């Protein structure tokens, strides 16, 4: 199920004069995953733009080499 499908599956209820959106918990999880994927794609695209601006030079783009990144995680 896509995020759009989840959004279209929303049902509305009114409680104490306030209109609320109701989603199935499984649909909610799918929506969160969809949004996280969109966010990840944006991060990857931004990183690619930075790398291209640095003419493919990862160091000039500010990227860490694998050993430095690995040590930072330990």
Long-range contacts (C-beta under 8 A, 24 or more apart in sequence): 1-27, 1-30, 2-34, 3-30, 3-31, 3-34, 3-35, 3-38, 6-30, 6-31, 6-34, 7-31
